[in-house]
């Protein structure tokens, strides 16, 4: 090896094999070294996409108990007309903006878990969100339920698909490697650590040439054993290969189902592209903000639910057309529901129990549990009858193949949500 070539390669230090934007360091290299090839067992295992509804979704106007005499009494201004609802049965119906969800229900691809919450509900956004994300009522949690699951799912990585300026979430803390927050596949452009344009081109050429050879060359030096430089080069080659794969996917990806023009749809389309890239990831985390509807709720909530339903439906149809119908599961949650009684500002204040949605080819479709009573309230809040950790336990044990008790700290009775 010439001195110049050695200089160029050694300048790719372990602190910066490649330089990225503001989110992901060398995780693509680690992923490539650890994840199974797409043609091998384990590369196409089940995937969970978590959609967080930030702010506290109003469950009472999401799944509406239209036959309950208490509903129009509690919601004089915010009542959804019965004729506008997407009726599920003779008691409840979906908000009219949830047309996509209604279609998925008809296609036996949607489960609705009603009355979900936890004991002694907290009405602070921050505290309640911590409880849901840590799956624990302990004070000051430092690890999240998905982060702890990823420890037991190695080498499968996870991805946080972030909105602009969105930080990572507690749910992903505790993973064996930091879960990267991704906003765009353009982040994965190969950038070397050169000081000059000539060296940049030369370094890039070194990596590309190594990639063409498969990174098999060694530089053992006097010891006769592979050294640090070999590790750096192999990592760079694997990273380069995954960068190329992601660039090709971003350039050539044609959705099998059209995505609406919305922020959530763009983030879920990015999830679809990453799944198509076969990086081995099995957990994706996405958020939709704006559910803290204290005033003038009707239009805001309708638009949020439409964005949610249309985006998730388009994503799932895209995945199903690509053969992933029985492989991908989506789950929604929010840190709490809203009060049963509307406030004086034509909005709703912080409450407790609310529904969760699950979408997938292997869900048992339909409604799970009764709608919370409107006549038996606690301080104007709907009482929960299903602990959210039962949903988590069901997905951990039955979907991700992770022992739920090890993640949740205790045993929770699973729900009958999954087909064999």
BELRA-V206301 format. One record per backbone hydrogen bond with DSSP energy under -0.5 kcal/mol. NH is the residue of the N-H (numbers start at 1). CO is the residue of the C=O. E is the energy in kcal/mol with one decimal. If there is no record, write none. Layout:
# BELRA-V206301
nh = (NH;NH)
co = (CO;CO)
e = (E;E)
This chain:
# BELRA-V206301
nh = (6;7;8;9;10;11;12;13;16;19;29;30;31;32;33;34;35;40;43;45;47;48;49;50;50;51;52;52;53;54;54;56;59;61;62;63;64;64;66;67;68;71;72;73;74;75;79;81;84;85;85;86;87;88;89;93;94;95;98;102;103;104;105;106;107;108;109;111;112;113;113;114;114;116;117;128;129;130;131;132;133;134;135;136;144;145;146;147;148;149;150;151;152;152;153;154;156;159;160;161;161;162;162;166;172;173;175;180;180;182;182;187;188;189;189;200;201;202;203;204;205;206;207;208;209;210;211;212;213;214;214;215;223;224;225;230;231;232;233;234;235;236;237;238;239;240;241;242;243;244;245;246;247;248;249;250;251;252;253;255;262;266;267;268;269;270;271;272;273;274;275;276;277;278;279;282;283;284;285;286;287;288;290;291;293;294;296;297;300;301;302;303;304;305;306;307;308;309;310;311;312;313;314;315;316;317;318;319;320;321;322;323;324;327;328;329;330;331;332;333;335;337;339;340;341;342;343;346;348;351;352;353;354;356;358;359;360;361;361;363;364;365;366;368;369;377;378;379;381;385;386;388;390;391;392;393;394;395;396;397;398;399;400;401;402;406;407;408;409;415;417;419)
co = (2;3;4;5;6;7;9;11;13;191;26;26;27;28;29;30;31;37;40;42;327;282;329;48;284;331;50;286;333;52;288;53;57;58;59;59;62;93;64;91;65;68;68;69;70;71;75;79;81;81;82;94;85;92;92;64;86;62;95;98;99;100;101;102;103;105;104;358;366;111;356;112;368;354;386;124;125;126;127;128;129;130;131;131;173;133;171;171;144;145;146;147;148;149;150;151;153;283;180;159;285;160;182;163;169;170;172;158;178;160;180;184;185;186;187;196;197;198;199;200;201;202;203;204;205;206;207;208;209;210;211;210;220;221;220;227;227;228;229;230;231;232;233;234;235;236;237;238;239;240;241;242;243;244;245;246;247;248;249;253;260;262;263;264;265;266;267;268;269;270;271;272;273;275;274;157;157;48;159;50;161;52;54;54;291;292;345;346;296;297;298;299;300;301;302;303;304;305;306;307;308;309;310;311;312;313;314;315;316;317;318;320;319;324;324;47;359;49;357;51;53;352;349;380;380;74;347;343;293;337;338;382;116;113;111;330;109;325;328;360;417;363;110;112;367;375;381;377;378;115;115;117;387;387;388;389;390;391;392;393;394;395;395;396;396;403;403;404;405;390;415;362)
e = (-2.5;-2.6;-2.6;-2.5;-2.9;-1.5;-1.8;-1.6;-1.6;-2.4;-0.6;-1.7;-3.0;-2.3;-1.9;-1.7;-3.3;-2.2;-1.8;-0.7;-2.8;-3.0;-3.1;-0.6;-2.8;-3.2;-0.6;-2.9;-3.3;-1.0;-1.9;-1.0;-1.3;-0.7;-1.0;-2.5;-0.6;-3.0;-1.8;-1.5;-1.9;-1.7;-0.5;-0.7;-2.1;-2.2;-0.8;-0.5;-1.4;-0.7;-1.0;-2.7;-1.1;-2.3;-1.7;-1.8;-2.9;-2.0;-2.3;-2.3;-2.1;-2.1;-2.4;-2.0;-1.5;-1.6;-2.8;-2.8;-2.8;-0.5;-2.7;-0.7;-2.5;-2.0;-2.3;-2.6;-2.3;-2.0;-2.1;-2.3;-2.7;-2.8;-1.5;-1.2;-2.4;-2.6;-1.1;-2.2;-2.4;-1.4;-2.5;-1.3;-0.8;-0.8;-1.2;-0.6;-2.3;-2.2;-2.5;-0.6;-2.4;-1.0;-2.0;-2.1;-1.6;-1.9;-1.0;-0.5;-0.5;-3.1;-0.6;-1.7;-1.8;-0.5;-0.7;-2.2;-2.2;-2.2;-3.2;-2.4;-2.1;-2.1;-2.2;-2.6;-2.7;-2.5;-2.6;-2.0;-1.5;-0.8;-0.7;-2.7;-0.7;-0.9;-0.6;-0.5;-1.6;-2.6;-2.6;-2.9;-2.6;-2.5;-2.8;-2.6;-2.6;-2.8;-2.5;-2.1;-2.6;-2.7;-2.0;-2.6;-2.7;-2.4;-2.3;-2.8;-2.2;-2.4;-2.0;-0.5;-1.4;-2.1;-2.0;-2.6;-2.3;-1.8;-1.8;-2.3;-2.1;-2.2;-2.5;-2.4;-1.4;-1.4;-0.8;-1.6;-0.8;-2.3;-2.1;-2.9;-0.5;-2.8;-0.7;-2.3;-1.8;-1.5;-2.4;-2.8;-0.8;-3.4;-2.0;-2.4;-2.2;-2.6;-2.0;-2.4;-2.6;-2.8;-2.8;-2.0;-2.4;-2.2;-2.2;-2.4;-2.4;-2.4;-2.3;-2.6;-3.0;-2.4;-0.9;-1.7;-2.8;-1.5;-2.0;-2.2;-2.5;-2.3;-2.2;-1.6;-0.5;-2.4;-2.9;-2.5;-0.5;-2.1;-2.8;-1.0;-2.5;-2.5;-0.5;-1.4;-1.7;-2.2;-2.3;-2.1;-2.0;-2.3;-0.5;-1.0;-3.2;-0.8;-2.3;-3.4;-0.6;-0.6;-2.5;-0.6;-1.2;-2.3;-2.2;-2.3;-2.3;-0.7;-2.0;-2.7;-2.0;-2.1;-3.0;-2.6;-2.2;-1.4;-2.9;-0.8;-3.1;-0.5;-0.9;-3.3;-1.7;-0.6;-1.8;-3.4)
